[in-house]
Every structure is written in C-alpha cells, then in structure tokens.
C-alpha cells in the first residue's frame, strides 16, 4: 500500500509543469532560508535583546492586516479564471497588487519606526536579523508584484479582444500562471504571519 502511494506521489510530481516544479522548489528553498534566519534571530534574541523596542511598530501591525486582506483577494483569482470573468479576474489581481504596494510602503515606515526606537541595522544582532528577515520577505513579495503587473498587462490585452480572451481562458498554461501567482502570494502571507508572531513573542 505504501509503495503504491509512493508511486502515485512520484507520478504527480512527474506530471507537473516545469514552472510548477521550479516554483514549489523555490518556495521550499525560501522556506528553509526563512526558517534558518528565524532560528538565528530567536537565538540572538536570547543573548541580545531588542533594546529600545518596547512595542511592535504600528506600521507592522497595519501592514499585517493589509497582507492578510491581500491573501483573501488572492483566493478569488483562480475561481474568477475558472468562471472566465476577465473583469473580476483583473479586479482580483489589481486588489492583490495594491494591497501588496500598501504593505511595502508600511514596511518602510515600520523600519523608520524601529530606527527611531534605537533598533538599527548596524546595531545588535537581534535587530540586524529583524531587518534582514523583513527585508528578504519584502524582496520576495516585490517579485510577486512584478509578476502581477505582467498578468495585468495580459488581462488588459484580452479585455477588449474576444479571440485573445477565448484563447486565454481555454489555455491550461494561462490558468497555471494565475494559479501559481495565487499560491505564491499565500505562501508569502504565511511567511510574514510567522515572522510577525515571532516578533510578538520576543517583545
């Protein structure tokens, strides 16, 4: 029975599109990097406390809600593609992108708040790890936002062209692109929430 399940798992992996495989491997690798840095951050916190950071930057709290909301809007992307509704699909991608931009702006404000509290990048190791963790997460998210712009460009081209519209919604490859974007965005949501709760624990 176990052997059959193993064969079934391998057959599913083999049937994946190369882009799917690359993205899942990338997510796995990124997850390991974040895990390593998070453990290092918690370890440095045991020796060097975040002196001056008596509370979580308000911008980090607001940005967390913005990213959670973007996670919800990203869940609408695949259903709207399956419904062949280009306007609602475009709206879902746009909302996700705008919330991502809001999150990005709030992250910069949050870094300024931390700096004002005395937690600087060149200071104690605990503070440096916090900047690195949030910075790497933001870089990953910016990559997803650039991809969102590419998807929106494709949607604009299909919006007023019936032939392109029909071709896109009947093309499994196009469906996969929107599905991968939605999946990756949710992954970034989960990573940030883990980082956010880790920050709550250490303060």
C-alpha positions in Angstrom: 0.0 0.0 0.0 2.8 2.4 1.0 4.6 1.5 -2.3 1.5 2.4 -4.3 1.2 5.7 -2.6 4.8 6.4 -3.2 4.4 5.7 -6.9 1.3 7.8 -7.0 3.2 10.7 -5.4 6.1 10.4 -7.9 3.6 10.3 -10.8 2.0 13.5 -9.6 5.4 15.2 -9.4 6.4 14.0 -12.9 3.1 15.3 -14.3 3.8 18.8 -13.1 4.7 21.6 -15.5 8.4 22.5 -15.1 7.4 26.0 -13.9 5.3 24.4 -11.2 8.2 22.3 -10.1 10.5 25.3 -10.0 8.1 27.4 -8.0 7.5 24.7 -5.4 11.2 24.0 -5.1 11.8 27.8 -4.8 9.1 28.0 -2.1 10.7 25.1 -0.3 14.2 26.7 -0.5 12.9 30.1 0.6 11.1 28.4 3.5 14.3 26.9 4.6 16.1 30.2 4.4 13.4 31.9 6.5 13.5 29.1 9.0 17.3 29.3 9.4 17.2 33.1 9.8 14.2 32.9 12.2 16.1 30.4 14.4 19.2 32.6 14.3 17.0 35.7 15.2 15.5 33.9 18.2 18.9 32.6 19.2 20.4 36.1 19.0 17.4 37.4 21.0 18.4 35.1 23.9 21.7 36.9 24.1 21.0 40.4 22.8 17.5 41.7 23.5 15.9 44.2 21.2 16.8 47.1 23.4 14.5 50.1 22.8 11.8 48.1 21.0 9.2 48.1 23.8 6.3 47.5 21.4 5.7 46.3 17.8 5.9 49.2 15.3 2.4 50.3 14.5 3.1 50.1 10.8 4.0 46.4 11.1 0.6 45.8 12.7 -1.3 47.7 9.9 0.8 46.0 7.2 0.0 42.6 8.6 -3.7 43.3 8.2 -3.1 44.6 4.6 -1.3 41.4 3.7 -3.9 39.2 5.3 -6.5 41.1 3.2 -4.4 40.6 0.1 -4.3 36.9 0.9 -8.1 36.9 0.8 -8.2 38.8 -2.6 -5.7 36.3 -4.0 -8.1 33.4 -3.2 -10.5 34.9 -5.7 -8.1 34.7 -8.6 -8.4 31.1 -9.6 -12.2 30.9 -9.2 -12.6 34.0 -11.4 -10.3 32.5 -14.0 -12.4 29.3 -13.9 -15.5 31.4 -14.4 -13.9 33.1 -17.4 -14.7 36.5 -16.0 -11.9 38.8 -17.2 -13.1 41.9 -15.4 -13.4 40.2 -12.0 -10.2 38.4 -12.5 -8.5 41.7 -13.4 -10.1 43.3 -10.3 -8.8 40.4 -8.0 -5.2 40.7 -9.3 -5.3 44.5 -9.1 -6.6 44.5 -5.5 -3.9 42.0 -4.5 -1.2 44.1 -6.1 -2.5 47.4 -4.5 -2.6 45.8 -1.1 1.0 44.5 -1.7 2.1 48.0 -2.5 0.4 49.3 0.7 2.3 46.6 2.6 5.6 47.6 1.0 5.1 51.3 2.0 4.2 50.4 5.5 7.3 48.2 5.8 9.5 51.2 5.1 7.6 53.2 7.7 8.0 50.3 10.1 11.7 50.3 9.6 11.8 54.0 10.3 9.9 53.4 13.5 12.3 50.8 14.6 15.3 53.1 13.8 13.6 55.8 15.9 13.3 53.4 18.8 17.0 52.7 18.6 16.9 49.4 16.8 19.2 49.9 13.9 20.6 47.6 11.2 24.2 48.0 12.3 23.3 47.6 16.0 22.7 44.5 18.0 22.5 41.1 16.1 18.8 40.7 17.1 17.9 44.0 15.4 20.0 43.2 12.3 18.2 39.8 11.9 14.9 41.6 12.1 15.8 43.9 9.3 17.2 41.1 7.2 14.1 38.8 7.8 11.6 41.5 6.9 13.8 42.8 4.0 14.1 39.3 2.4 10.4 38.8 2.7 9.8 42.1 1.0 12.1 41.3 -1.8 10.2 38.0 -2.4 6.9 40.0 -2.4 8.2 42.6 -4.8 9.0 39.8 -7.3 5.4 38.6 -7.0 4.1 42.2 -7.6 6.2 42.5 -10.7 4.6 39.2 -11.9 1.2 40.7 -11.1 1.9 43.6 -13.4 2.7 41.1 -16.2 -0.6 39.3 -15.6 -2.5 42.6 -15.6 -0.9 43.5 -18.9 -2.1 40.2 -20.4 -5.6 40.8 -19.0 -5.8 44.3 -20.5 -4.8 42.8 -23.9 -7.6 40.2 -23.6 -10.3 42.6 -22.1 -11.4 44.0 -25.5 -10.3 41.2 -27.8 -12.7 38.3 -27.9 -10.2 35.9 -29.6 -7.4 36.6 -27.1 -10.0 36.3 -24.3 -11.2 32.9 -25.6 -7.6 31.6 -26.1 -6.5 32.7 -22.6 -9.4 31.1 -20.7 -9.1 27.8 -22.7 -5.4 27.6 -22.3 -4.2 25.4 -19.3 -0.9 27.2 -19.3 -2.5 30.5 -18.7 -4.6 29.0 -15.9 -1.4 27.6 -14.3 0.2 31.1 -14.3 -2.7 32.6 -12.3 -2.8 29.6 -10.0 1.0 29.8 -9.3 0.7 33.5 -8.6 -2.1 32.9 -6.1 -0.3 30.1 -4.4 2.9 32.0 -4.1 1.2 35.0 -2.7 -0.5 32.9 0.0 2.9 31.5 0.8 4.3 35.0 1.3 1.3 35.7 3.6 2.1 32.7 5.8 5.8 33.5 6.0 5.0 37.1 7.2 2.5 36.0 9.8 5.0 33.5 11.2 7.6 36.4 11.4 5.1 38.7 12.9 4.1 36.3 15.6 7.8 35.6 16.3 8.3 39.3 16.9 5.3 39.4 19.2 6.8 36.5 21.2 10.2 38.2 21.7 8.9 41.6 22.7 
